[in-house]
Amino acid sequence: MSGMVHIYCGGGKGKTSAAMGLALRCCGGGGRVLVCRFLKNDESGEVKALALLPGIEIMKTYDGAKFSFEMNNEERRLAREYYTAMFADMCGRIKGGGFDLAVADELITAVNLGFVPLEDVLELVKGSDLPELVLTGRDPDKRLTEAADYVSEIKKVKHPFDRGVKARKFIEY
């Protein structure tokens, strides 16, 4: 049987933390995990910690990663090329077998920004012989939520960012 598809979405804090928690649970149980992160750099605390664990493979992310609203047209074009290729590489690794869980962190957001084609992601999630698959990001397309087995929406009720507090080390990254 193929693994199930999980979506962690919404405007609240915790989508990545939930996905990485599942990766930790899988690894702790003896499973192999692939982590692919879109729209992020390699400096976040969870990546450094998970990289220390045998059984977790973390794909290198884009060195030019920055917020999309800070990108000019050329940077957006380069990001689209990189993320589309990274997604294809992730799919190849998943289909190559051997993973019990694959996490595609912020893939939904990459799709929404036009960096990864939605149709390619739909083809992946509707495929067979997949490991358990987690997608995170805001505002998933209805076709993705319909194809998923689990959809958890994380709702922001209150966040210090609303008061102008910047992202804090150890907490937000």
C-alpha positions as CSV (number, residue, x, y, z in Angstrom):
1,M,0.0,0.0,0.0
2,S,1.1,3.5,-0.8
3,G,1.8,6.0,2.0
4,M,-0.7,8.7,2.8
5,V,-0.5,12.4,1.9
6,H,-0.5,14.9,4.7
7,I,-1.0,18.7,4.3
8,Y,-0.1,21.1,7.0
9,C,-1.5,24.5,6.0
10,G,-2.8,27.8,7.3
11,G,-1.7,31.2,8.5
12,G,-0.5,30.0,11.9
13,K,3.0,29.2,13.2
14,G,3.8,25.5,13.3
15,K,3.4,23.9,9.9
16,T,7.2,23.2,9.5
17,S,7.4,22.2,13.2
18,A,4.6,19.7,12.8
19,A,6.3,18.3,9.6
20,M,9.7,18.0,11.3
21,G,8.1,16.5,14.4
22,L,6.7,13.7,12.2
23,A,10.2,13.3,10.6
24,L,11.7,12.9,14.1
25,R,9.0,10.4,15.0
26,C,9.6,8.4,11.9
27,C,13.4,8.4,12.3
28,G,13.1,7.5,16.0
29,G,11.1,4.5,15.0
30,G,13.8,3.3,12.6
31,G,12.4,4.8,9.4
32,R,14.2,6.7,6.6
33,V,13.2,10.3,5.9
34,L,13.8,12.6,3.0
35,V,13.4,16.3,3.8
36,C,13.2,18.8,0.9
37,R,12.7,22.5,1.8
38,F,11.5,25.1,-0.6
39,L,11.9,28.9,-0.1
40,K,14.2,28.5,2.9
41,N,17.9,28.5,3.5
42,D,20.0,25.9,5.2
43,E,20.5,27.8,8.4
44,S,17.4,26.9,10.4
45,G,17.8,25.1,13.7
46,E,15.6,22.1,12.8
47,V,17.7,21.4,9.8
48,K,21.0,21.4,11.8
49,A,19.5,19.1,14.4
50,L,17.8,16.7,12.0
51,A,21.1,16.5,9.9
52,L,22.7,14.9,12.9
53,L,20.4,11.9,12.9
54,P,21.1,8.8,10.8
55,G,18.1,7.9,8.6
56,I,17.3,11.5,7.7
57,E,18.5,12.9,4.4
58,I,18.1,16.6,3.9
59,M,18.3,18.0,0.3
60,K,20.3,21.1,-0.2
61,T,18.2,24.1,-0.8
62,Y,18.6,27.2,-3.0
63,D,21.5,29.4,-2.1
64,G,19.7,32.4,-3.5
65,A,16.6,31.9,-1.3
66,K,14.9,35.1,-0.2
67,F,11.4,36.3,0.2
68,S,9.6,36.3,-3.2
69,F,8.5,40.0,-2.7
70,E,12.2,40.9,-2.6
71,M,13.0,39.2,-5.9
72,N,13.3,40.9,-9.3
73,N,12.1,39.2,-12.5
74,E,15.5,37.6,-13.1
75,E,15.7,36.2,-9.6
76,R,12.2,34.8,-9.9
77,R,13.1,33.1,-13.1
78,L,16.2,31.6,-11.5
79,A,14.2,30.5,-8.5
80,R,11.6,28.9,-10.7
81,E,14.3,26.9,-12.6
82,Y,15.9,25.8,-9.4
83,Y,12.8,24.8,-7.5
84,T,11.3,23.0,-10.5
85,A,14.5,21.0,-10.8
86,M,14.7,20.4,-7.1
87,F,11.1,19.1,-7.1
88,A,12.0,16.7,-10.0
89,D,15.1,15.5,-8.0
90,M,12.9,15.0,-4.9
91,C,10.4,13.0,-7.0
92,G,13.2,10.8,-8.4
93,R,14.6,10.1,-4.9
94,I,11.1,9.3,-3.6
95,K,10.4,6.9,-6.5
96,G,13.8,5.4,-6.1
97,G,12.5,3.9,-2.9
98,G,13.9,3.4,0.5
99,F,12.2,6.3,2.2
100,D,9.4,5.8,4.7
101,L,8.5,9.5,4.8
102,A,9.2,12.5,2.6
103,V,8.6,16.0,3.7
104,A,8.2,18.8,1.1
105,D,8.3,21.9,3.3
106,E,6.8,25.0,1.8
107,L,6.1,23.2,-1.5
108,I,2.5,24.5,-1.4
109,T,3.8,28.1,-1.2
110,A,6.3,27.4,-4.0
111,V,3.4,26.2,-6.2
112,N,1.4,29.3,-5.3
113,L,4.3,31.5,-6.4
114,G,4.6,29.7,-9.7
115,F,8.0,28.2,-8.8
116,V,6.8,24.6,-9.2
117,P,3.9,23.5,-11.5
118,L,0.8,22.5,-9.6
119,E,0.1,19.7,-12.2
120,D,3.5,18.1,-11.3
121,V,2.6,18.1,-7.6
122,L,-0.8,16.6,-8.3
123,E,0.8,13.9,-10.4
124,L,3.1,13.1,-7.4
125,V,0.4,13.0,-4.8
126,K,-1.9,10.9,-6.9
127,G,0.9,8.4,-7.7
128,S,1.3,5.0,-6.3
129,D,4.1,3.4,-4.2
130,L,4.8,6.6,-2.4
131,P,6.2,6.8,1.1
132,E,4.2,8.8,3.6
133,L,4.3,12.3,2.1
134,V,4.0,15.7,3.9
135,L,3.4,19.0,2.1
136,T,3.4,22.3,4.0
137,G,2.5,25.9,3.1
138,R,-0.4,28.4,3.0
139,D,-3.5,28.2,0.8
140,P,-3.3,24.8,-0.9
141,D,-5.2,24.4,-4.1
142,K,-8.5,22.6,-3.6
143,R,-7.3,19.7,-5.9
144,L,-4.4,19.1,-3.5
145,T,-6.6,19.0,-0.4
146,E,-9.0,16.7,-2.1
147,A,-6.1,14.3,-3.0
148,A,-4.7,14.4,0.5
149,D,-5.5,11.9,3.2
150,Y,-4.8,14.3,6.1
151,V,-5.3,18.1,6.0
152,S,-4.5,20.1,9.2
153,E,-5.0,23.8,9.1
154,I,-3.0,25.8,11.6
155,K,-4.8,29.0,12.4
156,K,-3.1,32.1,13.8
157,V,-5.0,33.6,16.7
158,K,-2.2,35.9,17.9
159,H,1.5,36.3,17.0
160,P,4.2,38.7,18.2
161,F,4.9,39.6,14.5
162,D,1.6,41.5,14.5
163,R,3.3,43.8,17.1
164,G,6.4,44.3,15.0
165,V,8.5,41.6,16.7
166,K,11.0,40.1,14.2
167,A,11.6,36.3,13.8
168,R,13.5,35.1,16.8
169,K,16.4,32.6,16.8
170,F,15.5,29.3,18.4
171,I,11.8,30.0,18.1
172,E,11.0,30.9,14.5
173,Y,14.2,29.6,12.9
